[in-house]
Amino acid sequence: VRQLQLGTRRVLSVRNTDAALDAFWELQEEGVSGGAIVNQEGKLVGNLSRHDLKGTQGGTGFTVLAQSI
């Protein structure tokens, strides 16, 4: 694992109460393609990736990005 340099970077996490736009902004700022979604206790409740932006192209447009992740 060490030779492959796996597990050496901090995992990006966002709270499930964060706005989606803020969460995607964090992905961009950290230069990663995905991260963990955690609840108020820090328990993993989901994941988020840049690919999830694809779902914002529906009939509601980008207004969905103001909602909680």
Backbone bond lengths (Angstrom), bond angles and torsions (degrees), N, CA, C in turn:
res aa  C-N    CA-C-N  psi(-1)  N-CA   C-N-CA  omega(-1)  CA-C   N-CA-C  phi
1 V - - - 1.444 - - 1.526 109.85 -
2 R 1.318 116.78 -41.68 1.463 120.28 -179.39 1.533 110.91 -63.85
3 Q 1.332 117.65 -41.88 1.461 120.54 179.97 1.522 111.87 -63.37
4 L 1.310 116.99 -33.32 1.463 121.09 178.61 1.523 112.13 -83.07
5 Q 1.320 116.51 -4.99 1.462 123.92 -178.47 1.529 111.75 57.90
6 L 1.317 115.75 36.84 1.458 120.97 176.65 1.522 108.82 -88.54
7 G 1.300 116.03 142.02 1.455 120.39 177.86 1.512 114.29 75.57
8 T 1.316 117.65 16.78 1.459 120.04 -177.83 1.522 112.59 -98.45
9 R 1.332 117.47 -12.95 1.463 120.43 -179.45 1.518 110.75 -102.57
10 R 1.306 115.18 150.24 1.456 121.93 175.23 1.527 108.59 -65.32
11 V 1.317 116.43 139.92 1.459 121.24 177.77 1.524 108.39 -88.73
12 L 1.319 115.71 126.82 1.459 120.62 177.13 1.520 108.83 -70.16
13 S 1.321 116.76 132.89 1.462 120.24 175.14 1.514 109.13 -134.96
14 V 1.319 114.76 145.17 1.459 122.59 176.66 1.525 107.67 -128.19
15 R 1.305 116.96 153.92 1.469 120.71 178.54 1.524 109.57 -81.45
16 N 1.314 115.54 148.55 1.458 119.91 -179.60 1.530 112.08 -68.73
17 T 1.309 117.95 -8.42 1.459 121.92 176.35 1.531 112.44 -94.35
18 D 1.331 117.56 -7.45 1.465 121.75 178.55 1.522 110.18 -69.12
19 A 1.327 115.87 147.90 1.464 120.40 174.42 1.523 108.61 -65.39
20 A 1.312 116.29 142.74 1.465 121.19 -179.42 1.522 111.00 -57.09
21 L 1.316 117.69 -41.61 1.458 120.76 -179.66 1.522 111.12 -59.12
22 D 1.338 116.76 -42.39 1.469 120.42 177.89 1.524 111.29 -63.94
23 A 1.322 116.89 -38.89 1.462 120.55 179.98 1.528 111.18 -65.47
24 F 1.330 116.40 -44.21 1.470 119.18 178.42 1.526 111.04 -67.09
25 W 1.319 116.64 -33.59 1.470 120.58 176.36 1.524 109.80 -62.42
26 E 1.334 117.17 -41.78 1.467 121.05 178.03 1.530 111.20 -60.68
27 L 1.337 116.81 -41.54 1.465 119.91 176.92 1.526 109.86 -56.91
28 Q 1.328 116.09 -46.06 1.462 120.98 -179.12 1.522 111.39 -63.90
29 E 1.317 116.32 -47.13 1.463 121.02 -178.14 1.528 112.43 -62.17
30 E 1.325 116.61 -38.05 1.466 121.16 -178.53 1.522 112.12 -82.99
31 G 1.337 116.67 -12.09 1.461 119.81 178.89 1.518 113.37 70.42
32 V 1.348 115.93 32.51 1.457 120.53 179.53 1.524 108.87 -119.24
33 S 1.309 115.86 160.98 1.464 119.79 -177.88 1.516 113.02 -96.61
34 G 1.336 117.60 -7.91 1.456 119.63 -179.32 1.508 112.09 -162.97
35 G 1.332 113.99 169.63 1.453 119.29 179.94 1.509 111.52 -163.30
36 A 1.309 115.06 178.35 1.462 122.48 -178.20 1.521 110.26 -94.92
37 I 1.326 115.52 146.28 1.461 121.98 171.15 1.523 106.29 -108.29
38 V 1.334 116.46 124.50 1.458 121.11 -177.88 1.528 109.89 -122.03
39 N 1.334 115.86 154.81 1.464 120.47 176.70 1.526 109.67 -87.67
40 Q 1.327 116.87 -173.52 1.458 120.99 -176.67 1.523 112.77 -62.89
41 E 1.336 117.96 -24.35 1.461 121.65 177.95 1.527 112.83 -87.23
42 G 1.335 117.01 -1.83 1.449 121.20 -178.49 1.510 114.16 84.99
43 K 1.331 117.23 9.28 1.462 121.64 179.91 1.536 109.61 -81.63
44 L 1.320 116.05 135.93 1.456 121.81 178.88 1.523 110.01 -64.04
45 V 1.341 116.99 124.48 1.460 121.34 179.65 1.527 112.38 -122.30
46 G 1.332 117.42 -5.01 1.457 120.34 179.15 1.518 111.17 175.51
47 N 1.314 114.52 -172.62 1.457 119.26 176.14 1.525 108.95 -138.91
48 L 1.301 115.34 163.27 1.453 122.80 -176.16 1.514 107.99 -138.19
49 S 1.321 116.28 137.17 1.461 119.36 175.58 1.521 109.13 -139.97
50 R 1.302 115.33 165.04 1.464 120.40 177.69 1.520 110.68 -58.54
51 H 1.299 116.61 -29.07 1.469 121.21 179.38 1.536 110.73 -61.25
52 D 1.320 117.52 -27.83 1.462 121.54 -179.89 1.525 112.81 -64.84
53 L 1.314 117.65 -18.61 1.460 120.14 176.39 1.529 111.62 -63.01
54 K 1.301 116.38 -23.51 1.455 120.76 179.45 1.529 111.24 -57.36
55 G 1.322 117.72 -34.25 1.447 122.23 -179.11 1.523 114.55 -69.19
56 T 1.325 117.59 -10.93 1.461 120.67 -178.71 1.515 112.21 -85.34
57 Q 1.312 118.74 -0.70 1.457 121.54 -175.82 1.523 112.99 -89.59
58 G 1.325 117.35 6.40 1.451 121.27 -178.94 1.524 112.05 -73.21
59 G 1.332 115.78 -163.44 1.450 122.16 -175.94 1.516 114.81 -62.91
60 T 1.346 118.65 -24.94 1.463 120.49 -178.73 1.518 112.11 -83.69
61 G 1.312 117.65 -8.70 1.459 120.93 -179.60 1.506 112.42 64.17
62 F 1.304 116.40 -149.20 1.459 120.63 -175.13 1.532 113.38 -84.01
63 T 1.333 118.52 1.17 1.465 119.84 178.78 1.511 111.40 -62.15
64 V 1.325 117.35 -24.74 1.459 121.65 179.05 1.536 111.08 -62.95
65 L 1.317 117.76 -22.11 1.466 121.31 -178.59 1.528 112.33 -69.60
66 A 1.316 118.14 -15.84 1.461 121.09 178.01 1.518 111.45 -82.73
67 Q 1.314 117.31 -12.62 1.463 121.72 -179.09 1.521 111.03 -81.69
68 S 1.323 115.51 163.37 1.475 120.08 176.35 1.513 110.38 -62.33
69 I 1.297 115.12 146.12 1.451 121.08 -178.74 1.503 110.06 -66.02
